[in-house]
Amino acid sequence: MQESDEPAMLVITDTVEHEDGSATYTFDLDDASSKKITELGLEFILTCAAYRLDIHDALTHLIEYGKSKETDDDNS
């Protein structure tokens, strides 16, 4: 996949919070950002498949990794 130096622009245009605690988000993005996000999502899915990782487990691991990095940065 080709890398672009331009960041993907994703704008939340509407948020609806539901009684059960979930929420529905509406996004606005241009074609280039849509393509980039699609490519990144596909790359993530294929990487998980190649390593036989459950997608939700991989996301949970990334979230925990991010939290631990925040703690490390706060202690520096």
C-alpha positions in Angstrom: 0.0 0.0 0.0 1.2 3.5 -0.8 1.8 5.8 2.2 0.6 9.3 2.1 2.0 12.2 4.2 -1.5 13.7 4.4 -3.4 12.7 7.5 -6.9 11.4 7.1 -9.5 14.0 8.2 -12.5 12.5 10.0 -15.0 15.0 11.4 -17.8 13.9 13.7 -20.9 15.8 12.5 -23.5 14.3 14.9 -23.7 12.2 18.0 -26.8 10.5 19.4 -26.6 9.0 22.8 -29.0 6.1 23.6 -30.6 5.1 26.8 -28.6 1.8 26.9 -25.4 3.8 27.1 -24.4 3.2 23.4 -24.1 6.0 20.9 -24.5 6.6 17.2 -21.9 8.8 15.4 -22.2 10.4 12.0 -18.9 11.2 10.3 -17.9 13.5 7.4 -14.8 12.7 5.4 -13.4 13.4 1.9 -12.7 10.7 -0.7 -9.0 10.6 0.0 -9.6 10.1 3.8 -12.2 7.5 3.1 -9.8 5.6 0.9 -7.0 5.9 3.5 -9.2 4.7 6.4 -10.4 1.8 4.3 -6.9 0.8 3.4 -5.8 1.0 7.1 -8.7 -1.0 8.2 -8.1 -3.7 5.6 -4.4 -3.8 6.6 -5.3 -4.2 10.2 -7.8 -7.1 9.4 -5.3 -8.9 7.2 -2.5 -8.5 9.8 -4.7 -9.9 12.5 -5.6 -12.8 10.2 -1.9 -13.5 9.3 -1.1 -13.7 13.0 -4.3 -15.5 13.9 -5.5 -12.8 16.2 -9.1 -12.0 17.0 -9.7 -8.4 15.9 -11.4 -7.5 19.2 -8.5 -9.0 21.2 -6.0 -7.0 19.1 -7.9 -3.8 19.7 -8.1 -4.5 23.4 -4.4 -5.1 23.4 -3.7 -1.8 21.6 -5.9 0.1 24.0 -4.1 -1.4 27.0 -0.7 -0.6 25.4 -1.8 3.0 24.8 -2.9 3.3 28.5 0.4 1.9 29.7 2.3 4.3 27.4 0.3 7.2 28.9 1.3 6.1 32.4 5.0 5.7 31.4 4.9 9.2 29.8 3.3 10.7 33.0 6.1 9.1 35.1 8.9 10.4 33.0 
